[in-house]
Each structure stands twice: as structure tokens, then as C-alpha cells.
Amino acid sequence: MAAKIFYGTLCHSTADDPMVILEDHILGVKNGKIQLVKDSSYLDEALSELGLQENDVKYLKKGKFLMPGLIDTHIHASQYVYTGTAMELHLLDWLKNYTYPIEANFEDLKFAEDVYQKAVKRVLKNGTTTACYFATIHVDATLKLCDIVENAGQRAYIGKVNMDAYSPHYYVETTQESKEETEKFVTKILKKNNPLIKPVITPRFAPNCTLELSKYLGHLAKQYDLPIQSHISETTDEVEWVKELFPGSKHYADVYDQCNLLTDKTVMAHGVYLSDEELKLFKSTGTGISHCPNSNLSLRSGMMDARRVLDMGVKLGLGTDVSGGYHPSMLDAIRTAVQVSNVISLDMHTDYKSLSHREAFKLATLGGSEVLGLSDKTGNFEVGKEFDALLVDTTVVEGPVDIFKRDSTDDIIQKFLFLGDDRNIQEVYVAGKQVL
């Protein structure tokens, strides 16, 4: 899209307000970036400023609105193959019985290509313009995922998984293999020089990596100035296991910190059982958390208190955690985050404030960009940022949402967040390019 103006309702978040609704506004895009956001009375001047004609204006009728693209801060592309199944086990048994056996198959490039094509297509269709992907330990398959994401036009962090300890014999690396293959992957992706795709250092979780490997990964991330992703404090059994494996560490987060893996470019998934001391460490290092409520409920891991994390000043975004989370849509993450917070509030003091839909909306957009260190590029409709956006139509025929005359714009947006699905997402833009 060389240049275009959208005229109608805009909805996004700012640093001070989790949901700002701008009716009768215009948003101008040129060269992939947002050039202006103004009241509609400025239309004529905007057309002149951007060198556009009246037919370059896209008018949004009632029931339609423009919002930032959704940002999934934690998703396992390789696990998409069994999404919606395997929900009967707890985390550690689930990994042994389902995850590791399936991921081992990604050595087969045809299998990997089929899964990754379907996974990327599905999440884009559901409005995820930015995804932070876990792949597998296989470099060639992970490079294939990069090619697929690149061809689809999605913005993404993509990680080759590292596992050299406490892994099944059929799905494990030696420490040296993991080091060499990871640097090989990193350099190949960086040579693409694609601003939308970046390698992310990906130790699976502390038990799956020796300290030697984890320290090397911390060094590699610093050397190439790369983001980092992993898991932390998802279940009580996992937390206890980490205590046994790393008796010299103060707590789970300390294991990562000793390896220089907690940085302002790090996102840790889950964090259900983090202590106040660990959250203070996260804040001081700039580490963010990906809240994955569907997965935490589906695998019966626990309920992460988003309000507590936010109150302690830690960066927070949302993740689908496919396939621990059974739904690939970030709309489900928004809904489940609100529900989990409501349930937590039942056992809290009367002045406890559960998460609102407006706050969950922010976590799925601007919050996610902050967690991934991309808030200078995407996350809201701030002038100068790249145009990552969804055109939503709640009036689509045979859609999941019914609109009535009495509905305000706020009602319509709220209905989409709680009732909408991919049928309502009419257009998807990444860096100004329509990708769907």
C-alpha cells in the first residue's frame, strides 16, 4: 500500500489509557507508516498532504473499526499439529507424552512445512500480525518456518529451541551441537536483512539446558543484540524440580539471571508462581512476561495474577501458548485473561481490581509490543509507527456478532472482543502491506 486514508472509528491503546476510541477520525498511511491521526474535519488537508485523491479514502460504516494488529508473545508453531487435543495431562507428563514425540518429527521437512504453513495461515487469519514463535531443535525446519512467515508477510520473532539436558533420547542435542546450530540459525536469519523477522534465543526452559549451554546462549544474545524467550514458573512441580536441579540458585529466576538471560529483550512465558523477589528482578532487568491463561487452565497449571504483575511494574503481554492453549486466536487470550482475573478476585479483598476488557485489549496490542521490545515500531496508532492493523466488521453476514441500534461504539468493540472471530477480521495489514 503506497498511501491510503481510513475514515471512521479507530480503537487503540496509549501509555495512559488502555482503550482509546476515536470516532469520526482519519488515519493516513504512507510507505508503510502512520503519517497522521486526526479528526475527520482535517480530511481535505490530509489528502493534499499525502498527495491522495478521494478514491484513496476507505470509509468505515457503523459496526466497522480499525484496531492495531494482535501480538502473540508466546506460541509454539510446531505444536499446532495437535492443537485442541491432549488436554488430559499436567505439564511435565504432557511434554513427555505429546510434545517431545511430535516435535521430534520436524526433522522431516515435508512434515514441518505442512504444519508451519497451516499454523501461520491460521494465526494471521485470526489477526495476529506479530508472533513470538518457538519452533524445534531442528535448524532446517526452523529456517523453513522463517521462509513461510516471510512469504506470509507476518512480523515475527522465531526461535530454534535449545535442549541438551533431561530430554528424551530421540529428541535432544549435545551441548556443542546446540551451540553451533543456534549460531548457524542466527547468522542465516540476520543475513536475510528482513526487518520483520528476527531470530530469538530460545532455551526451552531451565531443566532442558545445562548451565554451560544457558550461559553460552546469554553470551550469544548479547553478541548479536537479540531477544530471548523461555518458560518460567508454570507449575509447582516444575518449580520444585528447578530447586532440585539448581540448589545454588536463590530461585527459579536466578537460574536465568546467572546466565545473563534476563534482559530488557527477554520474554518469559507463564510466571504463575513467581515470588515478589523474582518480580522485582524482572522489573530491574526489564524482563517481560507472556501471560498464557488458556494454557494455564487447560493443563491445570494454575492462575497467574495479572493485576499483581502490573502493580509491580513488570511488562506484561498475552500469549496463546499453542498448543498448551487450545485456541490459536488472541481474542481467546483476551477473554480468558479477563475470566481468570475475575476468578482470582473472588478470593481477594474487596478493593482488588480484576482485569477489565480494556486492559486485556492493551495487553494484546501495545503491551505485547512492549514485552517484545517493539513498541517503537508497532502496538498502537502513534504517528511514525508502522501500520500493523486489523479492519474489523462486526456486521458481517452470518457472523458471530449481532449489532443493535442501541449499541454504542464501545458496545460494538466490546462485543467483538468477547464474541468475535476471524469472520469479523476483514483485512490484515503488516507494515502497511495488506497480507489478508
C-alpha positions as CSV (number, residue, x, y, z in Angstrom):
1,M,0.0,0.0,0.0
2,A,1.7,3.2,-1.2
3,A,-0.7,5.5,0.6
4,K,-4.2,5.4,2.0
5,I,-6.6,7.1,4.4
6,F,-9.0,5.3,6.6
7,Y,-12.1,7.3,7.7
8,G,-14.2,6.2,10.6
9,T,-13.7,4.7,14.1
10,L,-10.2,3.9,15.4
11,C,-9.5,2.0,18.6
12,H,-6.1,1.6,20.2
13,S,-4.2,2.0,23.4
14,T,-1.8,4.6,24.8
15,A,0.6,4.7,27.7
16,D,-2.1,6.4,29.8
17,D,-5.3,4.8,28.5
18,P,-5.8,1.1,27.8
19,M,-8.5,1.8,25.2
20,V,-9.0,5.0,23.3
21,I,-11.9,5.1,20.9
22,L,-11.7,7.8,18.2
23,E,-15.0,8.2,16.2
24,D,-15.1,10.2,13.0
25,H,-11.3,10.2,12.7
26,I,-8.9,9.7,9.8
27,L,-5.7,7.7,9.8
28,G,-3.2,8.3,7.0
29,V,-0.7,5.7,5.9
30,K,2.2,6.2,3.5
31,N,5.2,4.0,2.8
32,G,4.0,1.5,5.5
33,K,4.0,4.0,8.3
34,I,1.3,6.0,10.1
35,Q,1.5,9.6,8.9
36,L,-1.4,11.2,10.7
37,V,-4.3,10.6,13.0
38,K,-6.7,13.4,13.1
39,D,-10.3,14.5,13.4
40,S,-12.2,13.9,10.1
41,S,-12.5,17.7,9.6
42,Y,-8.9,17.5,8.5
43,L,-9.6,15.2,5.5
44,D,-9.0,17.7,2.8
45,E,-5.7,18.8,4.2
46,A,-4.7,15.2,4.7
47,L,-5.5,14.3,1.1
48,S,-3.3,17.2,0.0
49,E,-0.5,16.4,2.5
50,L,-0.3,12.8,1.3
51,G,-0.9,13.5,-2.3
52,L,-4.1,11.4,-2.5
53,Q,-7.4,11.6,-4.2
54,E,-10.9,11.0,-2.8
55,N,-10.9,7.4,-4.1
56,D,-7.9,6.7,-1.9
57,V,-10.1,7.1,1.2
58,K,-11.6,3.9,2.8
59,Y,-14.8,4.8,4.6
60,L,-15.8,2.6,7.6
61,K,-19.6,2.4,8.2
62,K,-21.1,1.8,11.7
63,G,-20.0,-1.6,13.0
64,K,-16.6,-1.3,11.4
65,F,-13.5,-0.1,13.1
66,L,-9.7,-0.1,12.8
67,M,-7.5,-1.5,15.6
68,P,-3.8,-2.4,16.0
69,G,-2.8,-5.9,15.0
70,L,-2.8,-8.5,17.7
71,I,0.6,-9.6,19.2
72,D,1.0,-13.2,20.4
73,T,4.0,-13.1,22.7
74,H,4.2,-16.9,23.1
75,I,3.2,-19.6,20.6
76,H,4.7,-22.9,19.7
77,A,4.3,-23.2,15.9
78,S,5.4,-26.8,16.0
79,Q,2.6,-27.8,18.4
80,Y,-0.1,-26.5,16.1
81,V,-0.4,-30.1,14.7
82,Y,-2.2,-31.3,17.9
83,T,-3.9,-28.1,18.9
84,G,-7.3,-28.8,20.5
85,T,-6.3,-32.3,21.7
86,A,-4.1,-33.7,24.5
87,M,-5.7,-31.7,27.3
88,E,-5.9,-34.5,29.9
89,L,-2.3,-34.3,31.4
90,H,-0.4,-31.9,33.6
91,L,2.6,-30.1,32.1
92,L,5.5,-32.4,32.7
93,D,3.7,-35.5,31.6
94,W,2.1,-33.6,28.7
95,L,5.6,-32.8,27.5
96,K,6.8,-36.4,27.7
97,N,3.7,-38.0,26.1
98,Y,2.8,-35.5,23.4
99,T,5.1,-32.6,22.9
100,Y,8.5,-34.2,22.6
101,P,7.3,-37.1,20.3
102,I,5.5,-34.7,18.0
103,E,8.4,-32.1,17.8
104,A,10.9,-34.9,17.0
105,N,9.0,-35.4,13.7
106,F,10.1,-31.9,12.5
107,E,13.3,-33.5,11.2
108,D,11.1,-34.3,8.3
109,L,11.0,-31.1,6.3
110,K,7.8,-32.1,4.4
111,F,6.0,-32.6,7.7
112,A,7.4,-29.4,9.1
113,E,6.4,-27.4,6.0
114,D,2.8,-28.7,6.2
115,V,2.4,-27.9,9.9
116,Y,4.1,-24.4,9.7
117,Q,2.1,-23.4,6.6
118,K,-1.2,-24.2,8.3
119,A,-0.1,-22.6,11.6
120,V,1.0,-19.3,10.2
121,K,-2.1,-19.1,7.9
122,R,-4.4,-19.7,10.9
123,V,-2.9,-17.2,13.2
124,L,-2.8,-14.5,10.5
125,K,-6.4,-15.2,9.7
126,N,-7.1,-14.6,13.4
127,G,-5.5,-11.2,13.4
128,T,-2.0,-12.0,14.8
129,T,0.2,-9.6,13.0
130,T,3.2,-10.2,15.3
131,A,4.1,-13.6,16.8
132,C,6.9,-14.8,19.0
133,Y,7.4,-18.4,17.8
134,F,9.0,-21.4,19.3
135,A,10.0,-23.9,16.6
136,T,12.0,-27.1,17.4
137,I,15.7,-28.1,17.8
138,H,15.9,-28.6,14.0
139,V,17.7,-25.8,12.2
140,D,16.4,-26.7,8.7
141,A,12.8,-26.9,9.8
142,T,13.1,-23.6,11.7
143,L,14.5,-21.9,8.7
144,K,11.6,-23.3,6.8
145,L,9.3,-21.6,9.3
146,C,11.2,-18.3,8.7
147,D,10.6,-18.7,4.9
148,I,6.9,-19.3,5.5
149,V,6.5,-16.3,7.8
150,E,8.4,-14.1,5.4
151,N,6.2,-15.1,2.5
152,A,3.1,-14.5,4.5
153,G,4.3,-11.0,5.4
154,Q,3.9,-11.5,9.2
155,R,6.1,-9.8,11.7
156,A,7.8,-12.4,14.0
157,Y,10.5,-13.5,16.4
158,I,11.4,-17.1,15.5
159,G,13.4,-19.3,17.8
160,K,15.3,-22.5,17.3
161,V,14.8,-24.4,20.5
162,N,17.7,-25.5,22.7
163,M,17.6,-28.7,24.7
164,D,20.8,-30.6,25.9
165,A,19.6,-32.0,29.2
166,Y,16.7,-34.0,30.7
167,S,15.3,-34.7,27.2
168,P,14.3,-38.0,25.6
169,H,17.0,-39.8,23.7
170,Y,15.2,-39.3,20.4
171,Y,14.8,-35.5,20.8
172,V,18.0,-34.0,22.3
173,E,21.1,-32.2,21.3
174,T,24.6,-32.3,22.6
175,T,25.8,-29.1,24.1
176,Q,28.2,-28.5,21.2
177,E,25.6,-29.2,18.6
178,S,23.2,-26.8,20.2
179,K,25.7,-24.0,20.3
180,E,26.8,-24.5,16.7
181,E,23.3,-25.0,15.3
182,T,22.0,-22.0,17.1
183,E,24.7,-19.6,15.8
184,K,24.2,-21.1,12.4
185,F,20.5,-20.3,12.6
186,V,21.0,-16.8,13.9
187,T,23.5,-15.8,11.2
188,K,21.4,-17.2,8.4
189,I,18.3,-15.2,9.6
190,L,20.3,-12.0,10.1
191,K,21.7,-12.3,6.6
192,K,18.1,-12.1,5.2
193,N,18.1,-8.5,6.4
194,N,14.3,-8.6,6.7
195,P,13.1,-6.0,9.3
196,L,10.0,-8.0,10.0
197,I,11.8,-11.2,11.1
198,K,14.3,-11.6,13.9
199,P,15.9,-14.7,15.5
200,V,15.1,-15.1,19.2
201,I,17.4,-17.1,21.6
202,T,15.2,-19.9,22.9
203,P,16.4,-22.2,25.7
204,R,13.2,-24.3,26.2
205,F,13.3,-24.0,30.0
206,A,15.9,-24.2,32.7
207,P,15.7,-28.0,33.2
208,N,16.3,-28.7,29.5
209,C,19.5,-26.8,29.3
210,T,22.9,-27.3,31.1
211,L,24.3,-24.2,32.7
212,E,27.1,-24.3,30.1
213,L,24.6,-24.0,27.3
214,S,22.5,-21.4,29.0
215,K,25.5,-19.2,29.7
216,Y,26.5,-19.5,26.1
217,L,23.0,-18.5,24.9
218,G,23.2,-15.5,27.2
219,H,26.5,-14.6,25.6
220,L,25.1,-15.1,22.1
221,A,22.1,-12.9,22.7
222,K,24.4,-10.1,23.9
223,Q,26.8,-10.6,21.0
224,Y,24.1,-10.2,18.4
225,D,21.8,-8.0,20.4
226,L,19.0,-10.5,20.2
227,P,15.7,-11.1,22.1
228,I,15.4,-14.1,24.4
229,Q,12.3,-16.3,25.2
230,S,11.8,-19.2,27.5
231,H,9.4,-20.5,30.2
232,I,9.3,-19.9,33.9
233,S,7.3,-21.0,37.0
234,E,4.5,-22.6,35.0
235,T,3.6,-25.3,37.6
236,T,4.5,-26.1,41.2
237,D,6.1,-29.4,40.2
238,E,8.3,-27.6,37.7
239,V,9.4,-25.0,40.3
240,E,10.3,-27.8,42.8
241,W,12.3,-29.6,40.1
242,V,14.3,-26.5,39.3
243,K,15.1,-26.2,43.1
244,E,16.5,-29.7,43.0
245,L,18.5,-29.2,39.8
246,F,20.0,-25.8,40.7
247,P,20.5,-25.8,44.5
248,G,22.9,-23.0,44.3
249,S,20.3,-20.6,42.9
250,K,18.2,-18.3,45.0
251,H,15.1,-19.1,43.0
252,Y,13.9,-20.0,39.5
253,A,14.5,-16.6,38.0
254,D,18.1,-16.6,39.4
255,V,19.0,-19.6,37.3
256,Y,18.3,-17.5,34.2
257,D,19.8,-14.3,35.6
258,Q,23.1,-16.1,36.4
259,C,23.3,-16.9,32.7
260,N,22.6,-13.4,31.6
261,L,19.2,-14.5,30.1
262,L,17.1,-11.8,31.9
263,T,17.4,-8.6,29.8
264,D,15.1,-5.9,28.6
265,K,14.7,-8.0,25.4
266,T,13.6,-11.1,27.3
267,V,10.0,-12.5,27.4
268,M,9.3,-15.3,29.9
269,A,6.1,-17.3,29.4
270,H,3.7,-18.0,32.3
271,G,5.3,-16.8,35.6
272,V,2.3,-18.2,37.6
273,Y,4.3,-18.8,40.7
274,L,6.9,-16.1,40.7
275,S,7.7,-14.6,44.1
276,D,7.8,-10.9,44.8
277,E,11.6,-11.1,44.8
278,E,11.6,-12.6,41.3
279,L,9.1,-10.0,40.0
280,K,11.4,-7.2,41.4
281,L,14.3,-8.9,39.5
282,F,12.1,-8.9,36.3
283,K,11.4,-5.2,36.8
284,S,15.0,-4.2,37.4
285,T,16.3,-6.2,34.3
286,G,13.4,-5.1,32.1
287,T,12.2,-8.7,31.6
288,G,8.7,-9.1,30.4
289,I,6.1,-11.9,31.0
290,S,3.8,-13.6,28.5
291,H,0.5,-14.4,30.3
292,C,-1.0,-17.5,28.8
293,P,-4.3,-18.0,30.6
294,N,-5.8,-20.6,28.3
295,S,-2.8,-22.9,28.7
296,N,-2.6,-22.4,32.4
297,L,-6.2,-23.5,32.8
298,S,-6.1,-26.3,30.2
299,L,-3.1,-28.0,31.7
300,R,-4.3,-27.2,35.2
301,S,-1.0,-25.3,35.9
302,G,-2.6,-22.5,37.9
303,M,-3.8,-18.9,37.6
304,M,-1.4,-16.1,37.1
305,D,-2.4,-12.9,38.8
306,A,-2.1,-10.2,36.1
307,R,-3.0,-7.4,38.4
308,R,-0.2,-8.3,40.8
309,V,2.3,-8.3,37.9
310,L,1.1,-4.9,36.6
311,D,1.0,-3.4,40.0
312,M,4.7,-4.4,40.4
313,G,5.6,-2.6,37.2
314,V,6.6,-5.6,35.2
315,K,6.0,-5.6,31.4
316,L,3.1,-7.9,30.5
317,G,1.6,-9.2,27.3
318,L,-0.6,-12.1,26.3
319,G,0.1,-15.4,24.6
320,T,-2.0,-18.2,23.1
321,D,0.7,-20.8,24.1
322,V,-0.5,-23.1,21.3
323,S,-0.9,-25.9,22.0
324,G,-0.9,-25.9,25.7
325,G,-3.5,-23.3,25.0
326,Y,-6.1,-24.9,22.7
327,H,-7.0,-21.8,20.7
328,P,-4.8,-20.0,18.2
329,S,-6.7,-16.7,18.4
330,M,-5.5,-13.8,20.6
331,L,-9.2,-12.9,21.1
332,D,-9.4,-16.1,23.2
333,A,-6.4,-14.9,25.2
334,I,-8.1,-11.6,25.9
335,R,-11.3,-13.3,27.1
336,T,-9.6,-15.9,29.2
337,A,-7.3,-13.3,30.8
338,V,-10.4,-11.4,32.0
339,Q,-12.1,-14.6,33.2
340,V,-9.0,-15.7,35.1
341,S,-8.7,-12.3,36.8
342,N,-12.3,-12.4,37.7
343,V,-11.9,-15.8,39.4
344,I,-8.8,-14.7,41.3
345,S,-10.8,-11.7,42.5
346,L,-13.3,-13.9,44.3
347,D,-10.7,-14.8,46.9
348,M,-9.3,-11.3,47.2
349,H,-10.0,-8.3,49.4
350,T,-13.0,-6.1,48.3
351,D,-10.8,-3.3,46.8
352,Y,-9.0,-5.8,44.4
353,K,-9.5,-4.7,40.8
354,S,-9.8,-7.5,38.3
355,L,-8.6,-7.1,34.8
356,S,-11.0,-5.2,32.5
357,H,-11.6,-5.9,28.9
358,R,-10.0,-2.6,28.1
359,E,-6.8,-3.6,29.9
360,A,-6.8,-7.0,28.3
361,F,-7.1,-5.3,24.9
362,K,-4.0,-3.3,25.7
363,L,-2.1,-6.4,26.8
364,A,-2.8,-8.0,23.4
365,T,-1.6,-5.0,21.5
366,L,0.6,-2.3,23.0
367,G,1.5,-4.4,26.0
368,G,2.7,-7.2,23.7
369,S,4.8,-4.7,21.7
370,E,6.4,-3.5,25.0
371,V,7.2,-7.1,26.1
372,L,8.9,-7.8,22.8
373,G,10.8,-4.6,22.6
374,L,8.8,-3.5,19.6
375,S,6.8,-0.6,21.0
376,D,8.8,1.9,18.8
377,K,7.5,0.1,15.7
378,T,4.1,-1.3,16.5
379,G,1.4,-1.8,19.1
380,N,-0.8,1.3,18.6
381,F,-1.6,4.1,16.1
382,E,1.0,6.5,17.2
383,V,2.3,8.6,14.3
384,G,5.6,7.3,12.9
385,K,4.9,3.7,13.8
386,E,4.5,1.0,11.2
387,F,0.9,0.3,10.2
388,D,0.1,-3.1,11.7
389,A,-3.7,-3.2,11.8
390,L,-7.0,-5.1,11.6
391,L,-10.1,-3.8,9.8
392,V,-12.9,-5.3,11.9
393,D,-16.5,-5.6,10.6
394,T,-19.0,-6.7,13.3
395,T,-21.9,-6.6,10.8
396,V,-20.6,-9.3,8.5
397,V,-23.4,-11.6,7.2
398,E,-23.8,-14.8,9.2
399,G,-21.1,-13.6,11.6
400,P,-20.9,-14.3,15.4
401,V,-21.9,-10.8,16.5
402,D,-25.3,-9.1,16.4
403,I,-25.5,-5.3,16.4
404,F,-28.5,-3.3,17.6
405,K,-29.4,0.3,17.2
406,R,-28.9,0.9,20.9
407,D,-25.3,-0.3,20.8
408,S,-22.7,2.4,21.3
409,T,-19.3,2.2,19.6
410,D,-17.9,1.0,22.9
411,D,-20.5,-1.8,23.0
412,I,-19.6,-2.8,19.4
413,I,-15.9,-3.1,20.2
414,Q,-16.6,-5.0,23.4
415,K,-18.9,-7.4,21.6
416,F,-16.1,-8.1,19.1
417,L,-13.6,-8.8,21.9
418,F,-15.9,-11.3,23.6
419,L,-17.9,-12.7,20.7
420,G,-16.0,-12.0,17.5
421,D,-13.8,-14.4,15.5
422,D,-11.9,-14.5,12.2
423,R,-15.1,-13.9,10.2
424,N,-15.1,-10.3,11.6
425,I,-11.5,-9.7,10.6
426,Q,-11.9,-8.4,7.1
427,E,-8.4,-7.1,6.4
428,V,-5.0,-7.6,8.0
429,Y,-2.1,-5.2,7.5
430,V,1.6,-5.5,8.5
431,A,4.0,-2.6,7.9
432,G,1.4,-1.1,5.6
433,K,1.0,-4.1,3.4
434,Q,-2.3,-5.9,3.2
435,V,-1.4,-9.6,4.0
436,L,-5.0,-10.9,4.3
